[in-house]
Amino acid sequence: MKNLKLLFVSSLIMFMSISLMAQPKPWIVPANFKTMKNPVAVGDASTKAGLALYTKNCASCHGKAGLGDGVKARSLKNFPGDFSKADFQKQSDGDLYYKSKIGRDEMPKYEGKLSDDDIWNVVNYMRTLKK
């Protein structure tokens, strides 16, 4: 009985450790970015520009429909996220702008690669990926 309890406790600790490792670390966005308003008006021109930029720069990891199933996603250590889910869509435009501009870990930094307006166009396009 003692061995069975020890095995159970050991298994539980191992499971909890693996579960904690699989959890993505929080992505802290500075307050000045969180509250930023998107200066690029939502509309057909912005969405079309955002789609072109997204297809070129983002779809290989995030997938064509933003489900996190792009061809490169399988080789990533972390799941790139599902843009169609409510928890993604509830982020502010400033959150999405910051994450795209600054990057983190496997998410590349687009500062210096895309203009600010281009990043905002991608944010506008990502809003169209909700379920």
N, C-alpha and C positions, 0 to 999 in steps of 0.2 A: 504494500500500500504506500509506504514511504517513497519507494522508487517511482511509483505512478504519479504521486503528487509532485515530485521533483521534475519528472518529465513534463508534466502539464505546465508547471511554472516556467521551466526553461523554454518550452514551446511558445508560451504566451509572451515572454520577454522578447524572444526572437521575432515573433510576428509583429509586436509593437515597434520594435526597432526598424524593421523593414518598412512598415507603414509610415513611420515618421520620416524615413529617408525618401520615400516616394512623394511626400508632400512638397509642392513647390514652395520655396521661401517667399515670403511676402515681398512685393515690389513696391517699395516706398516711393511715392511721388511727392516732391516738394510742394508745399502749399501754393507757392506762386504759379506753379504749372497747373495744379489741380483746378484752380479757379479761372484759368485762361479761357477766353471766349474765342471760338473759331472765327477768324476774320474773313474766311472764304465762304461766300454764300453757297448754301446748298442749292443745287440745280443740275440740270442735264450736263452743262459744260464741265462742272466740277466733278460730277460722278463719272463722266466719260474719261476725263483726265486721270482721276483716281484709279479707275479700272485698268487703264494702260500701265500706270506706275505699279499698281499692285501685281498685275500679271508678270511684269518684268522683274520686280524686286522681292515679292512676298510669297507668291503662289507656290514656289518650289518647296517651301516648308509648310506654310499655312494651308495650302490646298486651294483649288480654284474657287470653291464655295466657302472658304474660311473655316473648314471643319478640323483643321490640324492634320490633314491627311496628304500633304504634298509628297512628291517623290523623295525629297530629302528628309522628311520627317522620321522615317524609319532609322536613319543613322544618327539622330539626335539623342542626347542623354535624357532630355526632358521633353515632354509633350508640348508642342508649340501653342496649344490652346484652341478652343472652339469659339470663333467669333460670332456664331449664331446664337449662343446661349445667353440667357438673361444676365448672368453675372458679368459677362464681358460687356454687354451692351449697356449695363447700368453705370459703367465708368464714364467719367466726364470726357469731353473732347480733349481737354488739357492733359488728362491721364494718358490717353492714346497718343497724343502728339509727343509728350515727353518720352514715353516708352519707345516710340519709333525713332525719335531724334537721338536719344542718348544710348539706347540699347543696353544689354546686360547679358553676360554669359554667352550663350549661343545666339542670342538675338543681336544681329549686327547693329552698329551705330550708323544712322543715316545722316547725321550732322556732317555737312561738307560734301555729301554725295547727292542729296536732294535739297532743293530750296525749301524754305519754310512753307511757301504756298503749295509746293508739291506734296509735302507731308500733310498739310491740312486737306488737300484733295484726297489723299489716301484715307484720312480719317473719315471724310464724308462718304467715300465709297464703302469703308468697313461698316458704316451704319446701315447699308443696304443688305448686309449679310444676315440680319436677324431672321429668326424663324417666324 
